[in-house]
Amino acid sequence: MIMQKKQQTGLRHMFAGTGPQILASVAATISAMNDGMHYGWSAPVIPILQADNTPIQISKVDESWLEAMYLVGGIAGLPVTIFLVNKIGRKNSTMVSSVTSLISWILIALASNVTLLYVARFLSGLAGDMAFVATPMYVAEIADQKIRGLLSCLIYLMMLFGILLIYAIAPFTPFYVPSVVGGALLVTQLASFTFMPKSPYYLITKNKMDKARKALNRLRTTKDNEAELEEISRAIERQRKEKGRPQDLLLVNSNRKALIVITMLNGAQHFTGISVMLMNMHTILTKAGSVYLTSNATAIIFSSCMLIAATISSFAVDKYGRKFLLISSSILTGICLLVLAVYFNLQYSGYDVRAVSWIPIGCVMAYAATFKMGLGMVPIVISAEIFSNKVKAMGMTIADAMYLVFGILSIELYKHLSESYGYHVPFYIFACFSFITTVFVVTIVPETKGKSLEEIQLLLKGQKAVVSHEDKDVTTSLTKV
């Protein structure tokens, strides 16, 4: 009873005064739900296009390109994203992303030939790139540090819900229905997010102090937010003195540390097999002789496991910290992958594994939960926190680009090794990478839980901030860690 009361008190304290931030974050991340629908679109839709009664004739080449065009659009959107988030801001960039995605859904619904589908997939990739840079920036900059992790996780939660939505709708409804659902979500977002405040960080960088004050007051339920506003202003003023050239991501020590962390974590996401699992799950289970469910049912259960695990993780990330979730996730994910590798190795060596053919499907579902508990959630939280304001747009855009490139490389690695040497080889490699990630997180990744964005920057520089508030005058001293 006492423990239960403490938990309830902790939750009340955690969410006290955060209603406006939660509302703004939910409205902002609807674009991520929509991007999840685009991301998962090819898996249930391409079999429909392959059928005899297809609404649009496609060739074998078209099948591959309809998947790849989404990634091509994402890569092409990189310079556009860097320009927009700094020029028109995080909120407006998110809205541009939503409008672009809405056009994509309209083209898919009205498509009479595969060329229009190519254009739509390209636009959806471009919109997804903007959404996954601008939206995390917006959420991290408006959120109170006590729930910043939870709100930053919303973007992945929404994406997972979008994947589950397209898996549940597309195989069982007419071709145009997913476009109607996706379009309705975007219209809802545009109608609601329009009235949300802009990021106070962005407004201060544009020397719009009065607007920043109004925005912060709308995002906080407290009446006097001058101390926080001054703290943000000083942080931005300090960061203005830093250079913001592309090469400074490598030349400035704190930026370089941030880039190394994000590069490794993005690599870990794909080289622990998530893209391989999502795009080849049915093939993997068929090869294992473990087909107890239809491909549609397997995909829905897999995405449901990820969504449940991600939801639990989003509430745990501010309580237990980023490192704890990453370490736990990478160890458990590595075990799941290692068991799969051993199973395929025994099968490849000629052993009769039919009696334990349930193991692969069990491992795949366990993988969905353990991966999404940390490796699949925490990197987006850290990427929105770890770059300084001066290079944040470039850093997060490069991180998004690396995510796409690592995804392609991991899929190609899997295809080459599984075809040439057997399915066990890529899974042994993925398992090893999981355990390497554990060591990296323990030794290199900083814990950002409960720290302001400015404190995180000072931590990367080997300093810590000691902030005292007396009579609303804020003094900050720096000490070496």
C-alpha positions as CSV (number, residue, x, y, z in Angstrom):
1,M,0.0,0.0,0.0
2,I,2.8,2.4,0.9
3,M,4.7,1.5,-2.3
4,Q,1.5,2.1,-4.3
5,K,1.0,5.5,-2.8
6,K,4.7,6.5,-3.5
7,Q,4.2,5.4,-7.1
8,Q,1.1,7.5,-7.4
9,T,2.8,10.5,-5.8
10,G,5.7,10.1,-8.2
11,L,3.5,10.0,-11.2
12,R,1.6,13.1,-10.1
13,H,4.9,14.9,-9.6
14,M,6.1,13.7,-13.0
15,F,3.1,15.0,-14.9
16,A,2.3,18.0,-12.7
17,G,1.9,21.1,-14.9
18,T,2.8,19.4,-18.1
19,G,-0.6,19.2,-19.8
20,P,0.1,21.9,-22.5
21,Q,3.4,20.2,-23.4
22,I,1.8,16.8,-23.7
23,L,-1.0,18.2,-25.9
24,A,1.5,20.0,-28.2
25,S,3.7,16.9,-28.4
26,V,0.8,14.6,-29.3
27,A,-0.3,17.1,-32.0
28,A,3.2,17.3,-33.4
29,T,3.8,13.6,-33.5
30,I,0.7,12.6,-35.5
31,S,3.1,13.1,-38.5
32,A,5.2,10.2,-37.2
33,M,2.1,8.0,-37.1
34,N,1.5,8.9,-40.7
35,D,5.2,8.2,-41.6
36,G,4.8,4.8,-39.9
37,M,2.0,4.0,-42.4
38,H,4.2,5.0,-45.3
39,Y,7.2,3.0,-43.9
40,G,5.1,-0.1,-43.6
41,W,3.0,0.5,-46.8
42,S,5.1,-1.8,-49.1
43,A,4.8,-4.9,-47.0
44,P,1.0,-5.4,-47.2
45,V,0.4,-3.4,-50.5
46,I,3.0,-5.0,-52.9
47,P,1.3,-8.5,-52.6
48,I,-1.9,-6.8,-53.6
49,L,-0.2,-5.2,-56.6
50,Q,1.2,-8.6,-57.5
51,A,-2.2,-10.2,-57.6
52,D,-4.2,-10.9,-60.8
53,N,-6.9,-8.4,-59.9
54,T,-4.3,-5.6,-59.1
55,P,-5.5,-2.0,-59.4
56,I,-2.1,-1.0,-61.0
57,Q,0.1,-3.2,-63.1
58,I,3.7,-3.5,-61.8
59,S,6.8,-5.4,-62.8
60,K,9.4,-7.2,-60.6
61,V,11.7,-4.2,-60.9
62,D,8.8,-1.9,-59.8
63,E,8.5,-4.0,-56.6
64,S,12.0,-3.2,-55.5
65,W,11.9,0.4,-56.5
66,L,8.6,1.0,-54.7
67,E,10.4,0.0,-51.5
68,A,13.6,1.9,-52.3
69,M,12.0,5.1,-53.5
70,Y,10.9,5.9,-49.9
71,L,14.5,5.8,-48.8
72,V,15.6,7.8,-51.9
73,G,13.2,10.5,-51.0
74,G,14.5,10.5,-47.4
75,I,18.1,11.0,-48.6
76,A,17.0,13.7,-51.1
77,G,15.2,15.5,-48.3
78,L,18.4,16.0,-46.2
79,P,19.4,19.5,-47.5
80,V,15.8,20.6,-47.6
81,T,15.4,19.6,-43.9
82,I,18.5,21.4,-42.8
83,F,17.4,24.6,-44.5
84,L,13.8,24.5,-43.3
85,V,14.3,23.8,-39.6
86,N,16.6,26.8,-39.3
87,K,14.8,29.1,-41.7
88,I,11.1,28.6,-40.8
89,G,11.5,26.7,-37.5
90,R,10.6,23.3,-36.0
91,K,6.8,23.8,-35.9
92,N,6.5,25.1,-39.4
93,S,8.8,22.4,-40.8
94,T,6.6,19.7,-39.2
95,M,3.6,21.2,-40.9
96,V,5.4,21.4,-44.3
97,S,6.2,17.7,-43.8
98,S,2.5,17.0,-43.1
99,V,1.3,18.8,-46.2
100,T,3.9,16.9,-48.3
101,S,2.7,13.6,-46.9
102,L,-0.9,14.5,-47.6
103,I,-0.1,15.1,-51.2
104,S,1.6,11.7,-51.3
105,W,-1.6,10.0,-50.0
106,I,-3.7,11.8,-52.6
107,L,-1.4,10.6,-55.4
108,I,-1.6,7.0,-54.1
109,A,-5.4,7.1,-53.9
110,L,-5.7,8.5,-57.4
111,A,-2.9,6.6,-59.0
112,S,-3.7,4.9,-62.3
113,N,-0.1,3.9,-63.1
114,V,3.1,3.0,-61.3
115,T,4.8,6.3,-62.1
116,L,2.4,8.2,-59.8
117,L,3.2,5.6,-57.1
118,Y,6.9,6.4,-57.5
119,V,6.3,10.1,-57.1
120,A,4.1,9.5,-54.1
121,R,6.7,7.2,-52.4
122,F,9.5,9.8,-53.1
123,L,7.4,12.5,-51.5
124,S,6.5,10.3,-48.5
125,G,10.3,9.7,-47.9
126,L,11.0,13.4,-48.1
127,A,8.2,14.1,-45.7
128,G,9.4,11.4,-43.3
129,D,12.9,12.8,-43.2
130,M,11.6,16.3,-42.3
131,A,9.2,14.9,-39.6
132,F,11.9,12.8,-37.9
133,V,14.3,15.8,-37.6
134,A,11.9,18.7,-37.0
135,T,9.5,17.0,-34.6
136,P,12.0,15.6,-32.1
137,M,13.7,19.0,-32.1
138,Y,10.4,20.7,-31.3
139,V,9.4,18.2,-28.6
140,A,12.8,18.3,-26.9
141,E,12.8,22.1,-26.8
142,I,9.3,22.5,-25.4
143,A,9.4,19.7,-22.8
144,D,10.2,20.0,-19.1
145,Q,13.3,17.9,-18.4
146,K,11.4,15.6,-16.0
147,I,9.2,14.3,-18.9
148,R,11.4,15.1,-21.9
149,G,12.3,11.4,-22.4
150,L,8.7,10.3,-22.4
151,L,7.6,13.0,-24.8
152,S,10.5,12.4,-27.1
153,C,9.5,8.7,-27.2
154,L,6.1,9.7,-28.5
155,I,7.5,10.0,-32.1
156,Y,8.5,6.3,-32.1
157,L,5.2,5.2,-30.4
158,M,3.2,7.1,-33.1
159,M,5.4,5.5,-35.8
160,L,4.8,2.0,-34.5
161,F,1.1,2.7,-34.2
162,G,1.2,3.8,-37.9
163,I,2.9,0.6,-38.9
164,L,0.3,-1.5,-37.0
165,L,-2.4,0.5,-38.6
166,I,-1.3,-0.1,-42.2
167,Y,-0.8,-3.8,-41.5
168,A,-4.3,-4.0,-40.1
169,I,-6.0,-2.0,-42.8
170,A,-4.3,-2.5,-46.2
171,P,-4.7,-6.3,-46.6
172,F,-8.4,-6.2,-45.9
173,T,-9.8,-3.1,-47.5
174,P,-9.9,-1.5,-51.0
175,F,-6.6,0.0,-52.3
176,Y,-7.6,3.6,-51.6
177,V,-8.7,3.2,-48.0
178,P,-5.2,3.5,-46.3
179,S,-4.8,6.8,-48.2
180,V,-8.1,8.1,-46.8
181,V,-7.1,7.1,-43.2
182,G,-3.6,8.6,-43.6
183,G,-5.1,11.8,-45.1
184,A,-7.6,12.1,-42.3
185,L,-4.8,11.9,-39.7
186,L,-2.9,14.6,-41.4
187,V,-5.9,16.9,-41.7
188,T,-6.5,16.4,-38.0
189,Q,-2.9,17.3,-37.2
190,L,-2.9,20.4,-39.4
191,A,-6.1,21.6,-37.8
192,S,-4.8,21.2,-34.2
193,F,-1.0,21.8,-34.5
194,T,-1.6,25.2,-36.1
195,F,-2.7,26.6,-32.8
196,M,0.2,25.2,-30.7
197,P,3.1,27.5,-29.6
198,K,6.4,27.5,-31.4
199,S,9.6,26.4,-29.7
200,P,10.9,29.0,-27.3
201,Y,14.5,28.0,-28.2
202,Y,13.9,28.7,-31.8
203,L,12.2,32.1,-31.1
204,I,15.1,33.2,-28.9
205,T,17.6,32.3,-31.7
206,K,15.6,34.6,-33.9
207,N,15.7,37.4,-31.2
208,K,11.9,37.2,-30.6
209,M,12.1,37.4,-26.9
210,D,8.4,38.5,-26.3
211,K,7.1,35.7,-28.5
212,A,9.4,33.2,-26.7
213,R,8.0,34.4,-23.4
214,K,4.4,34.0,-24.5
215,A,5.2,30.5,-26.0
216,L,6.9,29.4,-22.7
217,N,4.0,30.7,-20.6
218,R,1.6,28.7,-22.8
219,L,3.7,25.6,-22.4
220,R,4.0,25.9,-18.6
221,T,1.2,26.1,-16.1
222,T,3.3,28.2,-13.7
223,K,2.9,31.9,-13.8
224,D,6.5,33.0,-13.5
225,N,8.8,31.4,-16.0
226,E,11.4,34.2,-16.3
227,A,14.1,32.2,-14.6
228,E,13.7,29.4,-17.2
229,L,13.5,31.9,-20.0
230,E,16.8,33.5,-18.8
231,E,18.4,30.1,-18.5
232,I,17.5,29.3,-22.1
233,S,18.6,32.7,-23.3
234,R,22.0,32.3,-21.7
235,A,22.4,28.9,-23.1
236,I,21.7,30.1,-26.6
237,E,23.9,33.1,-26.1
238,R,26.8,30.9,-25.1
239,Q,26.2,28.5,-28.0
240,R,26.0,31.5,-30.5
241,K,29.7,32.1,-29.7
242,E,30.4,28.6,-31.0
243,K,30.8,28.0,-34.7
244,G,28.1,26.2,-36.6
245,R,29.9,25.1,-39.8
246,P,29.4,21.5,-41.1
247,Q,33.1,20.7,-40.3
248,D,32.5,21.8,-36.7
249,L,30.6,18.6,-36.1
250,L,34.0,16.9,-36.3
251,L,36.4,19.7,-35.2
252,V,34.6,20.7,-31.9
253,N,35.1,18.1,-29.3
254,S,31.6,18.1,-27.8
255,N,30.0,17.9,-31.2
256,R,32.3,15.1,-32.2
257,K,31.4,13.1,-29.1
258,A,27.7,13.6,-29.9
259,L,28.2,12.5,-33.5
260,I,30.1,9.4,-32.4
261,V,27.3,8.4,-29.9
262,I,24.5,8.9,-32.5
263,T,26.5,7.1,-35.2
264,M,27.0,4.1,-33.0
265,L,23.4,4.0,-31.8
266,N,21.9,4.4,-35.3
267,G,24.3,1.7,-36.5
268,A,23.2,-0.5,-33.5
269,Q,19.5,-0.2,-34.5
270,H,20.1,-1.7,-37.9
271,F,23.0,-4.0,-37.3
272,T,21.0,-5.7,-34.6
273,G,18.6,-6.6,-37.4
274,I,15.4,-4.5,-37.2
275,S,15.1,-3.6,-40.9
276,V,16.0,-7.3,-41.8
277,M,13.2,-8.5,-39.4
278,L,10.6,-6.0,-40.7
279,M,11.2,-6.7,-44.3
280,N,12.1,-10.4,-44.3
281,M,10.2,-11.8,-41.3
282,H,8.0,-14.2,-43.3
283,T,11.0,-15.5,-45.3
284,I,13.0,-16.1,-42.1
285,L,10.2,-18.0,-40.4
286,T,9.6,-20.0,-43.5
287,K,13.2,-21.0,-43.8
288,A,13.2,-22.0,-40.1
289,G,10.2,-24.2,-40.7
290,S,8.2,-22.2,-38.1
291,V,5.2,-21.1,-40.1
292,Y,2.4,-21.4,-37.5
293,L,0.7,-18.1,-38.5
294,T,-0.2,-16.3,-41.8
295,S,2.2,-13.6,-42.9
296,N,-0.4,-10.9,-42.1
297,A,-1.1,-12.3,-38.6
298,T,2.7,-12.5,-37.9
299,A,3.2,-8.9,-39.0
300,I,0.4,-7.6,-36.8
301,I,1.6,-9.6,-33.7
302,F,5.2,-8.5,-34.3
303,S,4.2,-4.8,-34.5
304,S,1.9,-5.1,-31.5
305,C,4.8,-6.5,-29.4
306,M,6.9,-3.6,-30.5
307,L,4.1,-1.1,-29.6
308,I,3.5,-2.6,-26.2
309,A,7.2,-2.6,-25.3
310,A,7.7,0.9,-26.7
311,T,4.9,2.2,-24.5
312,I,6.3,0.7,-21.4
313,S,9.8,2.0,-22.3
314,S,8.5,5.5,-22.9
315,F,7.3,5.7,-19.3
316,A,10.5,4.1,-17.9
317,V,13.0,6.3,-19.8
318,D,12.7,9.3,-17.4
319,K,12.5,7.0,-14.3
320,Y,15.3,4.5,-14.9
321,G,17.4,6.5,-17.4
322,R,18.5,6.1,-21.0
323,K,21.6,4.0,-20.3
324,F,19.7,1.4,-18.2
325,L,17.2,0.8,-21.0
326,L,19.9,0.7,-23.7
327,I,22.0,-1.8,-21.8
328,S,19.1,-4.1,-20.9
329,S,17.8,-4.0,-24.4
330,S,21.1,-4.7,-26.2
331,I,21.8,-7.7,-23.9
332,L,18.4,-9.3,-24.3
333,T,18.3,-8.5,-28.0
334,G,21.7,-10.1,-28.4
335,I,20.4,-13.3,-26.6
336,C,17.4,-13.5,-28.9
337,L,19.6,-13.1,-32.0
338,L,22.2,-15.6,-30.7
339,V,19.5,-18.3,-30.1
340,L,18.2,-17.7,-33.7
341,A,21.7,-18.0,-35.0
342,V,22.4,-21.3,-33.2
343,Y,19.0,-22.7,-34.4
344,F,19.9,-21.9,-38.1
345,N,23.4,-23.2,-37.5
346,L,22.1,-26.6,-36.3
347,Q,19.6,-26.6,-39.3
348,Y,22.4,-25.8,-41.7
349,S,24.6,-28.6,-40.2
350,G,21.9,-31.1,-41.0
351,Y,20.3,-31.6,-37.5
352,D,16.6,-32.3,-37.3
353,V,15.2,-29.3,-35.6
354,R,11.5,-29.9,-36.3
355,A,10.7,-30.7,-32.7
356,V,11.8,-27.2,-31.6
357,S,10.6,-25.3,-34.7
358,W,8.6,-23.0,-32.4
359,I,11.8,-21.4,-31.2
360,P,12.3,-19.0,-34.1
361,I,8.8,-17.5,-33.9
362,G,9.2,-17.2,-30.1
363,C,12.6,-15.5,-30.6
364,V,11.3,-13.1,-33.2
365,M,8.4,-12.0,-31.0
366,A,10.8,-11.7,-28.0
367,Y,13.2,-9.7,-30.2
368,A,10.3,-7.3,-31.1
369,A,9.8,-6.5,-27.4
370,T,13.4,-6.4,-26.2
371,F,14.6,-4.4,-29.2
372,K,11.9,-1.8,-28.9
373,M,12.4,-1.6,-25.1
374,G,15.6,0.4,-25.6
375,L,17.6,0.1,-28.8
376,G,14.4,1.0,-30.8
377,M,13.4,4.0,-28.7
378,V,16.2,5.6,-26.8
379,P,18.4,6.8,-29.8
380,I,15.7,9.2,-31.0
381,V,15.5,10.7,-27.5
382,I,19.3,11.1,-27.2
383,S,19.6,12.6,-30.7
384,A,17.1,15.4,-29.8
385,E,19.1,16.1,-26.6
386,I,22.8,15.8,-27.4
387,F,23.6,18.3,-30.2
388,S,24.1,22.0,-29.4
389,N,21.6,24.5,-30.8
390,K,24.2,25.8,-33.3
391,V,24.6,22.4,-35.1
392,K,21.4,20.6,-34.1
393,A,19.8,20.8,-37.5
394,M,22.9,19.5,-39.2
395,G,23.6,16.8,-36.5
396,M,20.0,15.4,-36.5
397,T,19.8,15.5,-40.3
398,I,23.1,13.6,-40.6
399,A,21.8,11.2,-37.9
400,D,18.7,10.6,-40.0
401,A,20.8,10.0,-43.1
402,M,23.0,7.5,-41.3
403,Y,19.8,5.7,-40.2
404,L,18.8,5.3,-43.8
405,V,22.3,4.3,-45.0
406,F,22.8,1.8,-42.2
407,G,19.3,0.3,-43.0
408,I,20.3,-0.3,-46.6
409,L,23.7,-1.7,-45.6
410,S,22.3,-4.1,-43.0
411,I,19.7,-5.5,-45.5
412,E,22.4,-6.0,-48.2
413,L,24.7,-7.7,-45.7
414,Y,21.9,-10.0,-44.6
415,K,21.0,-10.9,-48.2
416,H,24.6,-11.6,-49.3
417,L,25.6,-13.6,-46.2
418,S,22.3,-15.6,-45.9
419,E,22.4,-16.6,-49.6
420,S,26.2,-17.4,-49.7
421,Y,26.9,-18.8,-46.3
422,G,23.6,-19.6,-44.6
423,Y,21.1,-17.8,-42.4
424,H,23.1,-18.3,-39.2
425,V,26.0,-16.1,-40.3
426,P,24.2,-12.7,-40.4
427,F,22.4,-13.5,-37.1
428,Y,25.7,-14.3,-35.4
429,I,27.0,-10.9,-36.6
430,F,23.8,-9.1,-35.4
431,A,24.2,-10.8,-32.0
432,C,27.8,-9.8,-31.7
433,F,26.9,-6.2,-32.6
434,S,24.3,-6.2,-29.8
435,F,26.9,-7.2,-27.2
436,I,29.4,-4.7,-28.6
437,T,26.7,-2.0,-28.2
438,T,26.3,-2.9,-24.6
439,V,30.0,-2.2,-24.0
440,F,29.8,1.1,-25.9
441,V,26.8,2.3,-23.9
442,V,28.4,1.4,-20.6
443,T,31.7,3.2,-21.4
444,I,30.8,6.1,-23.8
445,V,27.1,7.1,-23.9
446,P,26.3,9.9,-21.4
447,E,23.3,9.7,-19.1
448,T,21.0,12.6,-20.1
449,K,18.1,11.8,-17.7
450,G,17.0,14.8,-15.6
451,K,19.4,17.2,-17.3
452,S,18.6,20.4,-19.1
453,L,19.8,20.7,-22.7
454,E,22.4,23.2,-21.6
455,E,23.6,20.8,-18.8
456,I,24.0,18.1,-21.4
457,Q,26.2,20.3,-23.6
458,L,28.4,21.1,-20.6
459,L,28.6,17.4,-19.7
460,L,29.9,16.7,-23.2
461,K,32.5,19.4,-22.7
462,G,33.7,17.8,-19.5
463,Q,32.0,20.4,-17.3
464,K,28.9,20.6,-15.1
465,A,26.7,23.5,-14.4
466,V,25.8,24.5,-10.8
467,V,22.6,26.6,-11.1
468,S,21.2,28.5,-8.1
469,H,18.1,30.6,-8.0
470,E,18.0,33.4,-5.5
471,D,15.5,36.3,-5.7
472,K,14.9,35.3,-9.3
473,D,18.5,36.1,-10.2
474,V,20.2,33.1,-11.8
475,T,23.9,32.5,-11.4
476,T,25.7,29.7,-13.2
477,S,29.2,28.4,-12.4
478,L,31.1,25.8,-14.3
479,T,33.3,23.1,-12.8
480,K,35.3,20.3,-14.3
481,V,33.8,16.9,-14.0
